[in-house]
């Protein structure tokens, strides 16, 4: 029996303030990532956050592809800026962990999908920058931090047809939105493949040969039970991991 592809999901640390484990750091990812990989035909493998570079590199060798999951804001000095008034909580150790996973995946020629924060980490890791908050660009008028449930899409995106996402959405898609940071300067060797109607960058893809990296600003893992395109997105990523196309 052919083995299904193992998809690594970058983990985070959660420390609660009440209950039996109050004050104890716990490794976690949101369960929707796990469900999405299983539904799309892969084997989910949570990669626990750690600060040991040697261990992190070895973790990446175990999996066939990588999903960089969501979480904190990206530390602004990683893209040459001081923290501004509207930045949220940052976690530099996790930034470094995710960037090392990403760079190791690239070295090993393993496909990468970045979701929300993961999309932003990809851009920063390769020399791009972020708006620390949407308020720092007056063109952004769409509500990008929706109050609706996570499984409800709330705004449209314009998609480049000749792209990974174009094969799923065509020229336009409908997505959910839970972010207050967004890509500013695009990293070299990446192209923008989707924008919201106010011009905010919603997706990037690598243009380098022999390197498959896609970053998306929304959360498809939260819509796999309500939106067929979200399922197709994960299926196509896992097929890329499995077959290289």
GUDREN-689490 format. One line per field, with one value per residue (C-alpha): y, z, x; residue in three letters. Coordinates in steps of 0.05 Angstrom, whole numbers, plus 5000, padded with zeros to 4 digits. Example, Ala and Ser with C-alpha at 12.3 -4.5 7.8 and 13.67 -1.06 7.14 Angstrom:
Y	[4910_4979]
Z	[5156_5143]
X	[5246_5273]
tivo	[ALA_SER]
This chain:
Y	[5000_5068_5114_5179_5243_5267_5341_5378_5433_5485_5487_5541_5548_5561_5580_5584_5622_5575_5502_5442_5463_5537_5567_5506_5519_5469_5452_5460_5476_5492_5426_5452_5444_5371_5359_5394_5351_5287_5308_5324_5256_5270_5249_5309_5314_5370_5398_5422_5491_5489_5532_5478_5491_5421_5389_5435_5415_5342_5352_5378_5317_5272_5304_5310_5380_5438_5481_5544_5558_5623_5658_5720_5783_5779_5814_5879_5883_5821_5868_5928_5967_5989_5968_6017_6034_5986_5923_5863_5811_5783_5719_5724_5653_5626_5671_5642_5571_5580_5613_5556_5505_5544_5550_5476_5456_5497_5463_5395_5416_5403_5442_5496_5527_5588_5608_5678_5690_5635_5674_5735_5696_5671_5742_5767_5707_5722_5797_5827_5871_5879_5934_5926_5945_5957_6028_6048_6047_6089_6050_5989_5999_5927_5896_5844_5821_5795_5787_5729_5657_5629_5584_5642_5677_5752_5786_5772_5767_5779_5721_5714_5660_5634_5611_5555_5592_5608_5533_5532_5598_5623_5699_5711_5677_5687_5681_5693_5744_5747_5791_5862_5857_5849_5843_5909_5901_5835_5790_5780_5719_5720_5743_5769_5721_5749_5816_5839_5895_5947_5924_5885_5827_5762_5711_5701_5647_5633_5642_5605_5539_5476_5512_5508_5559_5589_5638_5657_5709_5676_5612_5557_5505_5538_5530_5457_5437_5495_5513_5464_5509_5505_5429_5432_5479_5428_5371_5407_5423_5350_5326_5373_5342_5272_5279_5343_5375]
Z	[5000_4980_5038_5041_5043_5112_5120_5175_5210_5248_5321_5373_5449_5490_5564_5598_5662_5692_5697_5714_5669_5687_5675_5638_5566_5519_5447_5400_5332_5318_5302_5236_5205_5225_5198_5132_5118_5133_5091_5032_5034_5075_5143_5191_5233_5283_5288_5360_5370_5399_5400_5382_5310_5300_5324_5280_5218_5235_5245_5174_5146_5174_5133_5058_5058_5105_5127_5164_5210_5238_5303_5330_5292_5260_5298_5259_5265_5221_5164_5187_5226_5298_5330_5316_5361_5329_5326_5365_5407_5376_5390_5360_5379_5340_5281_5280_5286_5228_5185_5198_5180_5116_5096_5111_5070_5011_5018_5018_4959_4999_4982_5030_5042_5088_5119_5147_5192_5154_5089_5122_5150_5079_5053_5110_5108_5036_5045_5040_5091_5124_5142_5218_5217_5162_5189_5161_5090_5080_5017_5058_5070_5073_5142_5145_5216_5208_5265_5229_5245_5220_5169_5134_5075_5078_5021_4950_4921_4850_4829_4775_4730_4712_4783_4833_4861_4791_4779_4838_4837_4766_4767_4832_4899_4964_5029_5104_5138_5206_5202_5216_5184_5110_5060_5040_4999_4962_4970_4909_4867_4889_4851_4877_4856_4893_4922_4958_4925_4966_4940_5000_4980_4994_4962_4939_4899_4888_4816_4827_4790_4831_4890_4908_4959_4965_5018_5029_5077_5094_5133_5086_5141_5177_5117_5096_5118_5083_5021_4967_4942_5011_5006_4935_4957_5007_4958_4905_4955_4978_4906_4894_4954_4928_4854_4845_4804]
X	[5000_5028_5043_5004_5047_5066_5050_5087_5047_5088_5068_5062_5063_5001_5003_4935_4921_4869_4852_4895_4952_4953_5022_5048_5069_5036_5052_4993_4963_4891_4856_4828_4897_4899_4828_4845_4906_4868_4808_4854_4890_4952_4980_4985_5048_5051_5122_5129_5160_5230_5293_5343_5364_5393_5328_5286_5326_5317_5243_5237_5271_5216_5160_5145_5115_5106_5047_5067_5008_4979_4994_5029_5050_5119_5175_5185_5261_5264_5243_5282_5229_5217_5151_5095_5036_4986_5029_5003_5039_5102_5142_5212_5233_5175_5192_5262_5234_5186_5240_5288_5234_5220_5293_5305_5244_5272_5341_5307_5262_5198_5135_5111_5042_5040_4973_4960_5021_5056_5045_5075_5135_5151_5153_5197_5243_5262_5272_5202_5166_5098_5051_5051_4977_4927_4917_4985_4958_4896_4877_4856_4782_4757_4746_4802_4786_4715_4666_4630_4646_4712_4678_4643_4677_4667_4705_4728_4798_4822_4865_4918_4892_4961_4978_4968_4908_4882_4874_4826_4789_4796_4797_4760_4751_4713_4753_4749_4793_4827_4888_4912_4981_4992_5049_5081_5145_5143_5205_5249_5232_5159_5098_5031_4976_4916_4893_4830_4789_4826_4893_4917_4962_4926_4973_5045_5079_5152_5176_5241_5250_5249_5218_5144_5123_5054_5030_4957_4930_4863_4847_4822_4829_4771_4725_4736_4666_4631_4672_4694_4751_4783_4785_4811_4867_4892_4883_4924_4979_4982_4983_5041_5077_5061_5072_5110_5055]
tivo	[UNK_UNK_UNK_UNK_UNK_UNK_UNK_UNK_UNK_UNK_UNK_UNK_UNK_UNK_UNK_UNK_UNK_UNK_UNK_UNK_UNK_UNK_UNK_UNK_UNK_UNK_UNK_UNK_UNK_UNK_UNK_UNK_UNK_UNK_UNK_UNK_UNK_UNK_UNK_UNK_UNK_UNK_UNK_UNK_UNK_UNK_UNK_UNK_UNK_UNK_UNK_UNK_UNK_UNK_UNK_UNK_UNK_UNK_UNK_UNK_UNK_UNK_UNK_UNK_UNK_UNK_UNK_UNK_UNK_UNK_UNK_UNK_UNK_UNK_UNK_UNK_UNK_UNK_UNK_UNK_UNK_UNK_UNK_UNK_UNK_UNK_UNK_UNK_UNK_UNK_UNK_UNK_UNK_UNK_UNK_UNK_UNK_UNK_UNK_UNK_UNK_UNK_UNK_UNK_UNK_UNK_UNK_UNK_UNK_UNK_UNK_UNK_UNK_UNK_UNK_UNK_UNK_UNK_UNK_UNK_UNK_UNK_UNK_UNK_UNK_UNK_UNK_UNK_UNK_UNK_UNK_UNK_UNK_UNK_UNK_UNK_UNK_UNK_UNK_UNK_UNK_UNK_UNK_UNK_UNK_UNK_UNK_UNK_UNK_UNK_UNK_UNK_UNK_UNK_UNK_UNK_UNK_UNK_UNK_UNK_UNK_UNK_UNK_UNK_UNK_UNK_UNK_UNK_UNK_UNK_UNK_UNK_UNK_UNK_UNK_UNK_UNK_UNK_UNK_UNK_UNK_UNK_UNK_UNK_UNK_UNK_UNK_UNK_UNK_UNK_UNK_UNK_UNK_UNK_UNK_UNK_UNK_UNK_UNK_UNK_UNK_UNK_UNK_UNK_UNK_UNK_UNK_UNK_UNK_UNK_UNK_UNK_UNK_UNK_UNK_UNK_UNK_UNK_UNK_UNK_UNK_UNK_UNK_UNK_UNK_UNK_UNK_UNK_UNK_UNK_UNK_UNK_UNK_UNK_UNK_UNK_UNK_UNK_UNK_UNK_UNK_UNK_UNK_UNK_UNK]
